[in-house]
Amino acid sequence: MNKKLRELLEKINSTKAQILALTNEGKIEEAKALKEGDLKDLQDEFDIIKDLMGDEPVNVATQAIPAVNTLPGTKPVETHDAVHEFAEAARRGFRSNLMQEGGQDGSNGGYTVPEDIQTQINQFKEANFSLRTLVNVDTVKTNKGARTYQTKAQAPGFRKVDENGKIQEVAGPTFTRVPYVIEDYAGYIPVTNDLLKDTDANLTAVIVDWIGRNSLKTDNTEILAILQSKGETKLDDWKGIKKEINVTLGQAYRSAAVIVTNDDGLNYLDTLEDLNHRPLLNPNPTEPNAVQLRVGATVVPIAVIPNNVLASGNIYAKTSDVALVDGKTYYTRTGSGTAESPYVYTAVANPVVGDIGTYYEVTHVKYPFIMGDLKEAVTIFDRQQTEIMSSNVASVTGYNAFEQDGTLFRAKVRADYKEVDEDAWVNGCIEVPVGE
């Protein structure tokens, strides 16, 4: 940050301190005038210069405000700079447990990320596509437990009772019990000691970005594993999507249904038109960046996941006894096609023309279409706890912290991912011939 911005930032913090002092003295009108006058002008000047100069972004709200003297008998204003405190903890090797939340005593030697930094991690995940936003998240405070959910069974209705007849029992709601056991998900990152000496904002941003990116990947992987664990339903075309939403999901889940697909699936939907040549895929008028699909009388929102997160599948067939086509990709196959040894197809760089029968080629591409009320389908039991440890002497594959003058940070997040209602979603796919 340049000298001018630093001076303005000091004036902003000093003015904030004056406003707090006036507030503690009961001089509300004076505090309000100072806030709407000098503080606003200083903040506007700071923002304009920062935007024009393209300087390092600074979150003024996180800057520490010096404690101010108050009248006798009043409580001093407490200050807090989460970024600075977190960066200092990193430089100390995350050995201090003074900031641990939830009454943690640090007996395991780890450092629990404080709430302010955890919020930044969560904001990072929300800014990028995460399946977490589509499922139910249950924040828990214990490592083991269970939740009771009411199933969406149809009510049988009352039965006719004759005069002086007995009233028959009517089946009540049914419930399912879902246990959870919090699991640890961990990884590590090497950080140079030069970075540890960098600014508080830069050091904190690197760690927050790393934890956020890997937490996001963990969420998406675990949620997709549940959604794709159900057998695939082959859909002939977009009318199959319509049927699954209207009939299979039905009234119980249709109103809150969403269609999850990837970039390939979005491109397929974007080619669909009705009989009047109007596109079936339309932007959401309330969210211009979002799209939705008209399914009869129902409009279903589309959640698009990148291909590298939710990949399309291939359907392979043995090559026929004809000459191989130049430029086309062919594959060899290993495995027995069982769960223990699934087929693995490997591209062949230079296929031998005479060995036609030993190769495979892709005949169709499977576009994924996962449909349903995913908040009913899946719950994340989130411990809301990220722990970090570090070492400047540890060694892992390909990196020795001591020899390479660095520090290894190991982060651990805690959660459990559970299927709750198996009727709430359909794991569908549309097979499209290659070249169409």
Secondary structure, 3 states (H helix, E strand, C coil): CCHHHHHHHHHHHHHHHHHHHHHHCCCHHHHHHHHHHHHHHHHHHHHHHHHHHCCCCCCHHHCCCCCCCCCCCCCCCCCCCHHHHHHHHHHCCCCCCCCCCCCCCCCCCCEECCHHHHHHHHHHHHHCCCHHHHCEEEECCCCEEEEEEECCCCCCCCCCCCCCCCCCCCCCCCEEEEEEECEEEEEEEEEEHHHHCCCHHHHHHHHHHHHHHHHHHHHHHHHHHHHCCCCCEEECCHHHHHHHHHHHHHHHHHHHCEEEEEHHHHHHHCCCECCCCCECEEEECCEEEEEEEEECCEEEEEEEECCCCCCCEEEEEECCCCCCCCCCCEEEEECCCCCCCCCEEEEECCCCHHHHHHCEEEEEEEEEEEEECHHHHEEEEEEEEEEEEEECCCEECCEECCCCCEEEEEEEEEEEEEECCHHHEEEEEEEEECCC
